[in-house]
Amino acid sequence: MIDYPLRVHIAPVGYDIDRVVLPLKMMAADRVWLVKERNEQEDKGAIYFQKVTDWLATNLSQCDINIETCDLINRDLYDILRTYRKIIEIESANHIYINVSTGTKIHSIAGMLVSMIFKEDKMDISPYYVVPQDYDGKTEDGRTVVTGCKEIFPIPSYKIEKPRDDLIAVLKIIRELTQGGARLTKNILIDELDKMHYLEIHAKQGRSKQDEKSAKYRALDRKYIQPLTDWNFIEVLGDGRRKEIRITPEGENILVFLG
C-alpha cells in the first residue's frame, strides 16, 4: 500500500475564525496544527480557539486536529519559530501549508521565515494568505474581526541560509561551558571538542605536540570561531592568552529556535 503525503496546515489562532477554518475546507486539509497562547489564564483568544475547534468538529470531522502552544503574549519570535520547527520536523514527509494571515504579525513573520529556512528540495512548505470577505466585524473590546474567505493567495518563498548543524552543536557546547559566567578560552574549548571528535586534523608524521596544538587552534578558528562570529552568535574578547569566548544574545536566541 502506497502512503501518499498528507496535506498538513499550520494555523495560528488569534481573533479569526473563518480565515483559519475555511482554507482548511477549501484546500481539503488532512491535518491541521492549531497554534495558540501557552498561558491559558491570559489568553484573550480562547473563545475564538474554541469556536474554531467546534466548527472543525462539525464541518470538517475528517481533518485531524493537533494543538501546539507558544508565547504569544510576549511576542516571543524565537519561541514561535521553535514551535513551527517542531511541527515541520514531525510533518517533513507531508505537504505543509502555513497560514500567515491569522494570529499576530509575529506569527506571520515566523511563518515566512520557517518556509524559507527549511525550504529543501525534499520538503514541500507553502505559505498562504487569506483575503477575508468582510472587514466590518467587531469584538466586545472593539477589535476588528474579519469574516469570510474571498481568496487564498499562495506566497512565493525563497530559500535562505541557515547555520550548519555542527555550528549549532558547538554553540550549545559554548553555552554550557559559559554558564554561570564561567570563563571560556580557546584552549578549554579545544579540549572539550577533542572529546567529541569535532576537531580531528590530518595526522602528520614527526609533528610535535606543539605543532599539533597550533594546528587545532587554526582548525578551531576556521571551522567554528570565525563562522560563529560571522553569524554574530559569539564574540571573542580580550588579547593574547586573556582572550575569552562569550555567547551573544543572538546566539542565545538561535538556540531557542534551532538548539
PERATA-V359388 format. One record per backbone hydrogen bond with DSSP energy under -0.5 kcal/mol. CO is the residue of the C=O (numbers start at 1). NH is the residue of the N-H. If there is no record, write none. Layout:
co={CO & CO}
nh={NH & NH}
This chain:
co={2 & 6 & 6 & 7 & 7 & 8 & 9 & 9 & 10 & 11 & 12 & 17 & 17 & 18 & 20 & 21 & 22 & 23 & 24 & 25 & 30 & 31 & 32 & 32 & 33 & 33 & 34 & 34 & 35 & 36 & 38 & 39 & 39 & 40 & 42 & 43 & 45 & 46 & 47 & 48 & 49 & 50 & 51 & 52 & 53 & 54 & 55 & 56 & 60 & 62 & 64 & 64 & 66 & 68 & 70 & 70 & 71 & 72 & 75 & 76 & 77 & 78 & 79 & 80 & 81 & 82 & 83 & 84 & 85 & 86 & 87 & 89 & 91 & 94 & 94 & 95 & 96 & 97 & 97 & 98 & 98 & 99 & 104 & 105 & 106 & 107 & 108 & 109 & 110 & 111 & 112 & 113 & 113 & 114 & 116 & 116 & 118 & 120 & 123 & 123 & 124 & 126 & 127 & 128 & 129 & 129 & 130 & 131 & 131 & 134 & 137 & 139 & 143 & 145 & 147 & 147 & 151 & 151 & 152 & 153 & 154 & 155 & 164 & 165 & 166 & 167 & 168 & 169 & 170 & 171 & 172 & 173 & 174 & 175 & 176 & 178 & 179 & 183 & 184 & 185 & 186 & 187 & 188 & 189 & 190 & 191 & 192 & 193 & 194 & 204 & 208 & 209 & 210 & 211 & 212 & 213 & 214 & 215 & 216 & 217 & 218 & 219 & 220 & 220 & 221 & 224 & 225 & 226 & 227 & 228 & 228 & 229 & 233 & 235 & 235 & 237 & 239 & 240 & 244 & 246 & 248 & 249 & 250 & 251 & 252 & 253 & 254 & 254 & 255}
nh={4 & 8 & 95 & 30 & 31 & 97 & 11 & 33 & 99 & 35 & 14 & 20 & 21 & 22 & 24 & 25 & 26 & 27 & 29 & 28 & 64 & 9 & 34 & 66 & 11 & 35 & 36 & 68 & 13 & 70 & 40 & 42 & 43 & 43 & 44 & 46 & 49 & 50 & 51 & 52 & 53 & 54 & 55 & 56 & 57 & 58 & 59 & 60 & 63 & 64 & 32 & 66 & 34 & 36 & 38 & 72 & 76 & 75 & 77 & 80 & 81 & 82 & 83 & 84 & 85 & 86 & 87 & 88 & 89 & 90 & 91 & 92 & 94 & 96 & 124 & 8 & 126 & 10 & 99 & 100 & 128 & 12 & 108 & 109 & 110 & 111 & 112 & 113 & 114 & 115 & 116 & 116 & 117 & 118 & 119 & 160 & 120 & 123 & 120 & 125 & 96 & 98 & 155 & 100 & 131 & 153 & 132 & 150 & 151 & 147 & 145 & 142 & 139 & 137 & 133 & 134 & 131 & 153 & 154 & 129 & 156 & 127 & 168 & 169 & 170 & 171 & 172 & 173 & 174 & 175 & 176 & 177 & 178 & 178 & 179 & 181 & 182 & 185 & 245 & 189 & 190 & 191 & 192 & 193 & 194 & 195 & 196 & 198 & 197 & 207 & 212 & 213 & 214 & 215 & 216 & 217 & 218 & 219 & 220 & 221 & 222 & 223 & 224 & 225 & 226 & 228 & 229 & 230 & 231 & 233 & 234 & 232 & 248 & 237 & 246 & 244 & 242 & 243 & 237 & 235 & 252 & 253 & 254 & 255 & 256 & 257 & 258 & 259 & 259}
